[in-house]
Amino acid sequence: MVQTIQAKNVTLRSLIDDFGIQLVDDRTFFLEWQGNLPEVSELEKQLLDRIRAGFVNLLNYPPLLEGVIRMTVVDPLLFLGGFYLPPFHVRSEPSIEIQTEDEGIIITGSLDTLVLKDRLWVLVVESKRASYSVEAGLAQILAYMLASPDLDQPCYGMITSSGSFMFIKLVKGNPPRYAVSKLFGIREPEDLVAVFAILKRLGQLVA
């Protein structure tokens, strides 16, 4: 009997048991966020300061839901990073479906934001409400990344929640393997600059 699970209800335990996904505890596996980052101009830093100020202002008007976080933080970052321009295009809330090899379990759901280049998933962006930690969205975003149709290229993701950011790299295979970056905070100007530089770096890798 086939069991259908919503991605938002997926746990890391179920991804391990059903898909064999493995966490790689090796810094060299995910070097893309750690060095060789592009320069961020003074104008870009000024615009990032406005994004940060906008988020801090929103905290005064709870509840801060996923859609508001996306409009205030995620969309401006993607726009500033050039992800709305060729060779990329952005899809909002596309549906995905992945299935275990024995076809006993199907995971379905809709992503918050997906950045595409041809058939390569560059970024899967999941924006959780401010009361959640980024860890609350890790299993969900990994489930989405497992649905990437490209088996030969890494897939990258970003989660933002409660003013924090985390990047994820997934390499599909047998077994699929993933690693995460450190946590970045939007209240720290240097952190938001680093987040933006990492986004630009990931875009350069596939442009």
ABEGO torsion letter per residue (X at the ends): XBBBBBAAABBAAAAAAAAGBBBBBBAAABAAAABGBBBBBAAAAAAAAAAAAAAAAAAABOBBBAAAAAAAAAAAAAAAAGAABOABBBBBGBBBBBBBAAGABBBBEBBABBBBBEABBABBBBBBBAABBAAAAAAAAAAAAAABABAABBBBBBBBBGGBBBBBBBBBEOBBBBBBBBBBBAABAAAAAAAAAAAAAAAAAAX
